[in-house]
Amino acid sequence: MRTLLLCFGVAVASIVGTVALFVLYATISDARTTGKDRVSFSELLADVEAGHVEEISVHGQIYTFKRRPGDGPKGTREALGPVADGAELLTLRPSDPSLPAPRVVTP
């Protein structure tokens, strides 16, 4: 009986370990293949408010954006946000009219 319980414990531990390694690999692989820094939607909104965003491309819930040169980290960043309609896209601009608004691209 003890041997059976020990074998069962080893089998469960193997399955849990395999699943954990798969999830870790999938996370690392996804981050490397997209080449984009993933940030929170609130971080995107803060960058827009500060006038740091040059362009935003919206595909469903995925907002891909580029920062203006000299305004922080270079490269393309990505945020997951709400599905936006035309009216919501117009709000993706700084409240201060003296700051540059990003160009918004939709498919």
SULRALIN-V993814 format. One record per residue. N is the residue number from 0. RES is the residue in one letter. PSI is psi in whole degrees, 0 to 359 (none if undefined). NEAR is the number of other C-alpha atoms within 8 Angstrom. Layout:
BEGIN
N/RES/PSI/NEAR + N/RES/PSI/NEAR
END
This chain:
BEGIN
0/M/319/4 + 1/R/320/5 + 2/T/320/6 + 3/L/316/7 + 4/L/321/8 + 5/L/316/8 + 6/C/319/8 + 7/F/318/8 + 8/G/317/8 + 9/V/319/8 + 10/A/316/8 + 11/V/316/8 + 12/A/322/8 + 13/S/317/8 + 14/I/314/8 + 15/V/317/8 + 16/G/318/8 + 17/T/316/8 + 18/V/317/8 + 19/A/316/8 + 20/L/321/8 + 21/F/315/8 + 22/V/317/8 + 23/L/313/8 + 24/Y/316/8 + 25/A/321/8 + 26/T/313/8 + 27/I/316/8 + 28/S/317/8 + 29/D/318/8 + 30/A/324/10 + 31/R/323/7 + 32/T/329/6 + 33/T/328/6 + 34/G/16/7 + 35/K/140/9 + 36/D/129/9 + 37/R/129/7 + 38/V/168/9 + 39/S/157/8 + 40/F/325/9 + 41/S/329/6 + 42/E/321/8 + 43/L/313/10 + 44/L/322/9 + 45/A/320/8 + 46/D/320/10 + 47/V/313/14 + 48/E/325/11 + 49/A/355/8 + 50/G/18/12 + 51/H/348/11 + 52/V/127/13 + 53/E/317/11 + 54/E/142/11 + 55/I/129/13 + 56/S/125/10 + 57/V/123/13 + 58/H/97/8 + 59/G/244/8 + 60/Q/1/10 + 61/I/120/10 + 62/Y/110/13 + 63/T/130/11 + 64/F/155/12 + 65/K/137/12 + 66/R/154/14 + 67/R/147/8 + 68/P/135/6 + 69/G/1/4 + 70/D/56/7 + 71/G/202/7 + 72/P/138/5 + 73/K/169/7 + 74/G/178/8 + 75/T/137/11 + 76/R/161/11 + 77/E/139/12 + 78/A/149/12 + 79/L/123/9 + 80/G/191/8 + 81/P/154/6 + 82/V/124/6 + 83/A/139/10 + 84/D/182/6 + 85/G/319/6 + 86/A/320/7 + 87/E/326/8 + 88/L/329/9 + 89/L/340/7 + 90/T/354/6 + 91/L/66/10 + 92/R/156/11 + 93/P/148/12 + 94/S/337/5 + 95/D/113/6 + 96/P/346/6 + 97/S/345/4 + 98/L/146/8 + 99/P/137/8 + 100/A/146/11 + 101/P/155/12 + 102/R/128/7 + 103/V/125/9 + 104/V/131/8 + 105/T/155/6 + 106/P/none/4
END
